[in-house]
């Protein structure tokens, strides 16, 4: 499905966005530059969001590993434990519950 961008007070398409690259025919050099700048900014924003989510995943993974290591250590020492931990990631939460020596 194609999407058209038209000039104000006009029905003539300025840009058609389809499955391929954006055709900038009909735009002034300044408008073409603006479209390129917007695309570059969007690419930078997407890369920054991906990096942020990766850091959140790494932090949550480290937190989960720490809790599991502590729970297993206490369990192997014979302690009757009760631990609950929730870690937040970019896609949801991870909850760990350990009670009475059983890791759930």
DOFI-20140 format. One record per residue: residue number from 1; residue in one letter; x, y, z of N, C-alpha, C, CB in turn. Coordinates in pm, whole numbers, plus 32768, in hexadecimal, padded with zeros to 4 digits. Glycine has a CB too. Layout:
! DOFI-20140
R    nr   rest     nu     nv     nw    cau    cav    caw     cu     cv     cw    cbu    cbv    cbw
R   NUM      a      X      Y      Z      X      Y      Z      X      Y      Z      X      Y      Z
...
! end
This chain:
! DOFI-20140
R    nr   rest     nu     nv     nw    cau    cav    caw     cu     cv     cw    cbu    cbv    cbw
R     1      x   8055   7F8B   8000   8000   8000   8000   8059   807B   8000   7FA0   8000   807A
R     2      x   803D   80D7   7FA5   808A   8153   7F9D   8047   81BF   7FF1   8098   8181   7F0B
R     3      x   809A   8219   8022   8069   828C   806C   809E   8308   8025   8096   8289   8103
R     4      x   8047   8368   800F   8071   83E0   7FCA   8072   8457   8029   8015   83FC   7F53
R     5      x   80D3   84AD   8015   80DA   852C   805D   80BF   8597   7FF5   8167   8541   80A5
R     6      x   805B   85E9   800F   8036   8651   7FAE   804C   86DB   7FEA   7FA3   8640   7F82
R     7      x   8064   873B   7F92   8076   87C5   7FBD   7FF1   87FE   7FEC   80B2   881C   7F4C
R     8      x   7FF7   885B   8048   7F7E   889D   8077   7F3A   88E2   8001   7F9F   8903   80E9
R     9      x   7EB7   88DA   7FFB   7E66   8915   7F90   7E86   88D9   7F07   7E7C   89AB   7F8C
R    10      x   7EA9   8858   7F05   7EC9   8816   7E87   7EA3   8783   7E90   7F5E   8827   7E63
R    11      x   7E86   8747   7E1F   7E6C   86B7   7E1B   7EE1   866C   7DDE   7DEE   869A   7DCE
R    12      x   7F44   86B4   7DAD   7FB7   8674   7D6C   8014   863A   7DD6   8003   86DA   7D12
R    13      x   8037   85B9   7DCA   8091   857D   7E2D   811D   85BA   7E26   8099   84E6   7E19
R    14      x   8157   85D3   7E9B   81DF   8604   7EA2   823E   8590   7EB5   81EF   866A   7F15
R    15      x   8216   8534   7F0B   8269   84C0   7F2A   820E   8447   7F32   82B8   84D4   7FB0
R    16      x   8238   83D8   7EF8   81EE   835B   7F04   8245   82F9   7F51   81C6   8321   7E78
R    17      x   820E   82C4   7FBD   8258   8265   800F   821B   81DC   7FF7   8254   828C   80A7
R    18      x   8269   8182   7FC1   823A   80FB   7FA5   829A   8095   7FDE   822A   80E6   7F0F
R    19      x   82A1   8023   7F9D   82F6   7FB7   7FCD   838A   7FD7   7FBD   82D6   7F36   7F84
R    20      x   83AB   802C   7F5D   8437   804D   7F44   8460   80CD   7F87   8450   8058   7EB0
R    21      x   84CD   8108   7F58   84FB   8187   7F92   8499   81F7   7F75   8586   81AC   7F5C
R    22      x   84A4   8261   7FC1   844C   82D5   7FB1   8479   8322   7F35   844E   8331   8030
R    23      x   841A   833E   7EDA   8438   838F   7E64   8428   8421   7E8B   83DA   836A   7DEC
R    24      x   8491   846D   7E79   848F   84FA   7E9F   8476   8555   7E27   8512   8520   7EE2
R    25      x   844B   851C   7DB7   842E   856C   7D40   83C2   85D2   7D5F   8403   8511   7CCB
R    26      x   83D1   8647   7D2C   836B   86AE   7D3F   8384   8705   7DB9   82E5   866F   7D49
R    27      x   83E5   86E1   7E0B   8404   8732   7E81   8478   8790   7E62   8427   86D9   7EFA
R    28      x   8478   8801   7EA4   84E8   885D   7E95   8561   8820   7EDC   84C7   88EB   7ECE
R    29      x   85D9   884E   7EBC   864F   881B   7F03   8645   882D   7F9B   86CC   8861   7ECF
R    30      x   8609   889B   7FC7   85F9   88B1   8058   859A   8849   8095   85C4   8940   8073
R    31      x   852E   882B   804D   84CF   87C6   807E   850F   873B   807F   8450   87C6   8028
R    32      x   855D   871D   8018   85A2   869D   8014   8603   8691   8089   85EE   868D   7F8E
R    33      x   8649   86FE   80A4   86A6   86FF   8115   865D   86EA   8199   86F4   8783   8118
R    34      x   85E9   872A   81A6   859A   871C   8221   856D   868A   8235   851F   8779   821D
R    35      x   8540   864B   81C9   8517   85BD   81D0   858E   8567   81F9   84DD   858D   8148
R    36      x   8600   8580   81BE   8679   8532   81E0   869F   8546   8273   86EF   855A   8185
R    37      x   8696   85C2   82A2   86B7   85E0   832E   8656   859A   838D   86B6   8677   8347
R    38      x   85D4   859C   836B   8571   8557   83BE   858B   84C1   83C2   84E4   8573   838A
R    39      x   85AD   8487   834F   85CB   83F7   8348   8647   83D7   839B   85DF   83CA   82B6
R    40      x   86AD   842B   8392   8727   8414   83DF   870C   841F   8475   8794   8479   83B7
R    41      x   86BC   8483   849D   869A   8492   852B   864C   8419   855D   8647   8513   8541
R    42      x   85EE   83E9   850C   859F   8374   8533   85F9   82FA   8542   8530   8358   84CB
R    43      x   8659   82EB   84E7   86B8   827C   84F1   870A   8284   8571   8715   827A   8479
R    44      x   8736   82FC   8594   8783   8310   8610   872C   82F1   868A   87BA   83A1   8618
R    45      x   86AF   8321   8688   8653   8306   86F7   863B   8270   8709   85CD   834F   86E0
R    46      x   8628   8228   869B   8612   8197   86A2   868E   814F   86D8   85EE   8160   8617
R    47      x   8704   817A   86AE   877F   813D   86DF   8790   8157   8775   87F8   8173   8691
R    48      x   8770   81D1   87A1   877A   81F2   8830   8717   81A1   8882   8762   8288   8846
R    49      x   869D   8191   8850   863A   8140   8897   8666   80AE   88A1   85B2   8148   8850
R    50      x   869F   8078   8835   86CF   7FEE   8836   8740   7FDD   889B   86FE   7FC4   87A9
R    51      x   879B   803F   88A1   8809   8038   8901   87D5   803F   8990   886E   80AA   88E8
R    52      x   8773   8095   89A8   8737   80A1   8A2E   86F6   801C   8A58   86CF   8113   8A31
R    53      x   86AD   7FDE   89FC   866C   7F5F   8A1B   86D2   7EF1   8A36   860F   7F34   89AA
R    54      x   8741   7EF3   89EB   87AB   7E91   8A01   87E8   7EA2   8A8C   8819   7E9F   8994
R    55      x   87FD   7F1F   8AB6   8832   7F38   8B3C   87D0   7F0B   8BA8   8852   7FCD   8B4E
R    56      x   874E   7F22   8B92   86E9   7EF4   8BF2   86EB   7E5C   8BFD   865D   7F25   8BC9
R    57      x   86F8   7E17   8B8C   86FE   7D86   8B8E   8779   7D54   8BD7   86FC   7D4F   8AFF
R    58      x   87EA   7D92   8BBD   8865   7D6A   8C02   885B   7D80   8C98   88DD   7DB7   8BCA
R    59      x   8821   7DF1   8CC1   8812   7E0E   8D50   87B3   7DAA   8D91   87DE   7E9E   8D65
R    60      x   8743   7D8C   8D50   86E3   7D2C   8D86   8720   7CA1   8D8E   8663   7D28   8D30
R    61      x   876C   7C7A   8D29   87AE   7BF7   8D29   8812   7BED   8D9C   87F5   7BDD   8CA3
R    62      x   885F   7C56   8DB2   88C0   7C57   8E20   8878   7C4E   8EA7   8917   7CD6   8E1A
R    63      x   8809   7C96   8EB3   87BC   7C93   8F30   8782   7C08   8F4A   874B   7CFC   8F2C
R    64      x   874C   7BCA   8EE3   8714   7B43   8EF0   8783   7AE0   8F16   86CF   7B16   8E6C
R    65      x   87F6   7AE9   8ED5   8866   7A90   8EF5   8891   7AA0   8F86   88DB   7AAC   8E98
R    66      x   8898   7B1B   8FB7   88BF   7B35   9042   885C   7AF7   90A4   88C9   7BCC   905B
R    67      x   87DB   7B09   908A   8775   7AD1   90E2   877A   7A39   90E1   86E9   7B02   90B9
R    68      x   8786   79FD   906B   878C   796A   9062   8808   7933   90A7   878B   793F   8FCF
R    69      x   8879   7975   9096   88F4   7949   90D8   88E5   7950   9170   896D   799E   90AA
R    70      x   88AC   79BD   91A2   8897   79CB   9233   8836   7961   9266   8862   7A57   9255
R    71      x   87C9   794A   921E   8766   78E7   9248   87A1   785B   9249   86EC   78EB   91ED
R    72      x   87ED   7837   91E3   882B   77B3   91DC   8893   77A1   924A   886B   779C   9153
R    73      x   88DD   780D   9266   8940   7806   92D1   8900   77F0   9358   8994   7885   92D4
R    74      x   8896   7838   9375   884E   7827   93F3   880E   779D   93FB   87E3   7895   9403
R    75      x   87D9   776F   938B   8798   76EC   9388   87FE   767E   93A2   8752   76D6   9300
R    76      x   8874   7688   9364   88D9   7620   9377   8910   7622   9405   894B   7633   9313
R    77      x   8905   7694   9449   8931   769C   94D5   88C5   766B   9534   8957   772C   94F9
R    78      x   8852   7644   94FD   87E6   760E   954F   878A   7677   9589   881F   75BE   95BE
R    79      x   8797   76F1   955F   8742   775B   9595   86B5   774F   955D   877D   77E6   9574
R    80      x   8656   7770   95B1   85CB   7778   9583   85B7   780A   955B   8562   7749   95F2
R    81      x   85A9   781F   94DC   85AC   78A7   94A8   8525   78D3   9471   8615   78B3   943D
R    82      x   8518   7955   9465   84A5   7991   9424   84D7   7A0E   93DC   8432   79B3   948B
R    83      x   84E5   7A02   9359   8517   7A70   9307   84B3   7A8A   9298   85A5   7A51   92CD
R    84      x   8499   7B08   927F   8447   7B2E   920C   848A   7BA5   91C9   83B4   7B4F   9235
R    85      x   849D   7B9B   9145   84DE   7C06   90FA   8496   7C19   9075   8575   7BE6   90E3
R    86      x   8484   7C96   904F   8447   7CB7   8FCF   84A6   7D14   8F85   83BB   7CF9   8FE1
R    87      x   84C8   7CEE   8F09   851F   7D3F   8EB4   84CE   7D6D   8E3C   859E   7CEF   8E86
R    88      x   84E1   7DEA   8E16   8497   7E23   8DA6   84F1   7E28   8D2B   8463   7EB1   8DC8
R    89      x   84BD   7DF8   8CBB   8503   7DFE   8C3C   84B3   7E54   8BDC   851A   7D70   8C02
R    90      x   84E8   7E65   8B64   84A2   7EB5   8B00   8420   7E73   8AD2   84FD   7ECB   8A88
R    91      x   8417   7DF0   8AE0   83A0   7DA9   8AB0   8345   7D75   8B1E   83CA   7D37   8A5B
R    92      x   8369   7D88   8B9B   8314   7D58   8C08   8361   7D4D   8C8A   82D8   7CD2   8BE4
R    93      x   8336   7CF1   8CDE   8377   7CDE   8D5F   839D   7C4B   8D72   831B   7D0D   8DD1
R    94      x   8401   7C36   8DC5   842E   7BB0   8DEC   841E   7BA8   8E82   84C3   7B93   8DBF
R    95      x   83D2   7B46   8EB4   83BF   7B36   8F43   83FA   7AB2   8F6F   8328   7B3E   8F68
R    96      x   8449   7AB7   8FD9   8484   7A3F   9013   8451   7A34   90A2   8522   7A42   900F
R    97      x   841F   79BF   90C6   83F3   79A6   914F   843A   7928   9180   8358   7997   9158
R    98      x   8478   7930   91F4   84B7   78BC   9231   8486   78B4   92C0   8553   78C6   922A
R    99      x   8449   7841   92E3   8414   7830   936B   8434   77A3   939D   837B   7849   936E
R   100      x   8458   779C   941A   8470   771D   945E   84D0   76C3   9410   83ED   76D4   9474
R   101      x   8535   7700   93D4   859A   76B1   9390   8575   7688   9303   85B6   763A   93DF
R   102      x   84FF   76AB   92D3   84D8   768A   924B   84DA   7707   91F5   844C   7648   9249
R   103      x   851D   76FF   9185   8520   7771   912A   84B1   7760   90C5   85AB   777F   90E4
R   104      x   8454   77BF   90C1   83DF   77B7   9068   83F0   7815   8FF2   835F   77D9   90B4
! end
